[in-house]
Amino acid sequence: MLTMVTSESDGAVPTSRKYRFTSNVIATIILVVDLLCLIAGALATPLVYEALLGPQYFFERHLNVAVIVSVNFFLIRLSRNSYAHPMGRGGDSDQAVAFEFLLAVLLVYATIWQIGQAKPFSTGLALVYLTLTPALLFVSRFLVRKLVWHLVQAGYIGQRIVIYGAEQASCDRVLRLIDLERLPYVSVVGVADDRSTRIMSAAPWSVPFLGGLDALVTRIAKGDVDMVIVALPMVSQARLDQITERLQQVSVDICLMPREALDLSQQYTMRFIGSVPLFALWQRPIRDFHRIIKAVEDRVLAFVGLILLSPLLLLTALAIKLTSPGPVLFRQERFGFNNVRIKVLKFRSMYVERQDESGAARTVKRDDRVTPVGRIIRRLSIDELPQLFNVLTGEMSIVGPRPHATEMKVGDTYYFDAVRGYAARHRVKPGITGLAQVRGLRGEIATIERAKRRVEYDRYYIENWSFLLDLRIILETVWRIIWDRNAY
């Protein structure tokens, strides 16, 4: 998580180790750990096989294949740039390591089978290898995160950052983007700026104001700043040259946060049509094979969920029917994929004469419109389960940004007007649960600030989607349902 460092006036200036590494070494650590996991998996497989099934006679052949698999594994990871963002993207970006290993195995097996050399290999030995090595790689990610955390706490690894540009909105945006990455080695030392008109009266998240360029250069000279991020969306070239020329007098990394990352998306890339370069600000998310994987995931989980939860669905319907007059289900018009309006199904949790189909009236704590049974099913999110039928029809996903009612407001302002870039969350299908909900933003959204945070999490999910991220959100949702107190 993002670490804030107290100001120099507080007398807590961080000390600097003589030998101290930046975050660049983490990629090397992960690569070495991957190599150790592959070696351990290859050597341990015959031992596990012998312990379970008895002696085997394919050790040398097994090691030869393991070496080829390892080479393919690293080629796949390097081609996918898997070591470029160590521990980034919320810690979820590298959980696909086990799948990349299985893909390497599949390629090697296909080659062996094609040349007619598959029969001499032991099926049992292969199964042990295919179980043990991916498990080691997967578990290693959590161990590496723990190791890095301890190295950060001990002061051996760290990325100490100063944001240059004290304009409230830009500074707040940079801090949020960094915090979303949940990087344990990043600490924000403070904010600097020469222009008094941009100095914040109250710095967000208690980040101290360090002063102007001269004060910043003095601070860097003490050795407790590794990087300066220039976050001035409308900075002129002359002003940027002046800032960088002054900072070049001391040893520090100087980076520019582009306006596109502050105002639009942090996932912009360079693309080419033939040899024509393009600056891609937005891209269609969850596309090509990812779209197929997402569709299969949704249909399978929805179908299995309806079967397993059918007793609960029937009991809930019966309880609603017996305790208050009216239909069991409630249909509400909400925004779906590409802003197309869809009818979302829910178990009815309010008295019929008091419910609001438009969604303009926000549900509050101890809302007198909610029935006694409704309070229970809303608290446990059982009222959302009929949306599994929306998933089966292709209108929704299991995981995605929660669909909002068409007239839903934040305070007295419609969501569209209250949060800039709000409509970008509709680039994917809405979900029964989402990243914002498992990050503490479930329940009432009464303030603009809370609404902005929810939309930021939704957009982060869209731009960093993976199958394993979906599984993680589903598991965290179950945990949140048990312990969360923000639903009513």
MONORPE-V652255 format. One record per backbone hydrogen bond with DSSP energy under -1.0 kcal/mol. NH is the residue of the N-H (numbers start at 1). CO is the residue of the C=O. Records with the same first field share a line. If there is no record, write none. Layout:
BEGIN
NH = CO, CO
END
This chain:
BEGIN
3 = 186
5 = 188
10 = 7
11 = 8
21 = 156
25 = 22
26 = 23
29 = 25
30 = 26
31 = 27
32 = 28
33 = 29
34 = 30
35 = 31
36 = 32
37 = 33
38 = 34
39 = 35
40 = 36
41 = 37
42 = 38
43 = 39
44 = 40
45 = 41
48 = 44
49 = 45
50 = 46
51 = 47
52 = 48
53 = 49
54 = 50
62 = 58
63 = 59
64 = 60
65 = 61
66 = 62
67 = 63
68 = 64
69 = 65
70 = 66
71 = 67
72 = 68
73 = 69
74 = 70
75 = 71
76 = 72
77 = 73
78 = 74
79 = 75
80 = 76
81 = 78
82 = 77
84 = 81
88 = 85
91 = 88
92 = 89
93 = 88
95 = 92
97 = 94
100 = 96
101 = 97
102 = 98
103 = 99
104 = 100
105 = 101
106 = 102
107 = 103
108 = 104
109 = 105
110 = 106
111 = 107
112 = 108
113 = 109
114 = 110
115 = 111
116 = 113
117 = 112
121 = 118
126 = 122
127 = 123
128 = 124
129 = 125
130 = 126
131 = 127
132 = 128
133 = 129
135 = 131
136 = 132
137 = 133
138 = 134
139 = 135
140 = 136
143 = 139
144 = 140
145 = 141
146 = 142
147 = 143
148 = 144
149 = 145
150 = 146
151 = 147
152 = 148
153 = 149
154 = 150
155 = 152
156 = 151
157 = 151
158 = 21
159 = 185
161 = 187
162 = 227
163 = 190
164 = 229
165 = 192
171 = 167
172 = 168
173 = 169
174 = 170
175 = 171
176 = 172
177 = 173
178 = 174
179 = 175
180 = 176
182 = 179
186 = 183
187 = 159
188 = 3
189 = 161
191 = 208
192 = 163
193 = 211
198 = 195
206 = 203
207 = 204
210 = 191
216 = 212
217 = 213
218 = 214
219 = 215
220 = 216
221 = 217
223 = 220
226 = 160
227 = 160
228 = 253
229 = 162
230 = 255
231 = 164
235 = 232
240 = 236
241 = 237
242 = 238
243 = 239
244 = 240
245 = 241
246 = 242
247 = 243
248 = 244
249 = 246
250 = 247
253 = 226
255 = 228
257 = 230
262 = 258
263 = 259
264 = 260
265 = 260
269 = 280
271 = 278
273 = 276
276 = 273
278 = 271
280 = 269
290 = 287
292 = 288
293 = 289
294 = 290
295 = 291
296 = 292
297 = 293
298 = 294
299 = 295
300 = 296
301 = 297
302 = 298
303 = 299
304 = 300
305 = 301
306 = 302
307 = 303
308 = 304
309 = 305
313 = 309
314 = 310
315 = 311
316 = 312
317 = 313
318 = 314
319 = 315
320 = 316
321 = 317
322 = 318
323 = 319
324 = 320
330 = 346
332 = 344
334 = 342
335 = 404
336 = 340
338 = 426
339 = 336
340 = 337
342 = 334
344 = 332
346 = 330
347 = 383
348 = 328
351 = 369
354 = 351
355 = 351
367 = 364
370 = 367
371 = 349
375 = 371
376 = 372
377 = 373
378 = 374
379 = 375
380 = 376
382 = 377
383 = 377
384 = 381
385 = 382
387 = 384
388 = 385
389 = 386
391 = 387
392 = 388
393 = 389
394 = 391
395 = 390
396 = 390
397 = 430
400 = 433
406 = 333
407 = 358
408 = 405
410 = 413
413 = 410
415 = 408
418 = 414
419 = 415
422 = 419
424 = 421
425 = 422
426 = 423
427 = 424
431 = 401
432 = 397
433 = 398
438 = 434
441 = 436
451 = 447
452 = 448
453 = 449
454 = 450
455 = 451
456 = 452
457 = 453
458 = 454
459 = 455
460 = 456
461 = 457
462 = 458
463 = 459
470 = 466
471 = 467
472 = 468
473 = 469
474 = 470
475 = 471
476 = 472
477 = 473
478 = 474
479 = 475
480 = 476
481 = 477
482 = 478
483 = 479
484 = 480
END
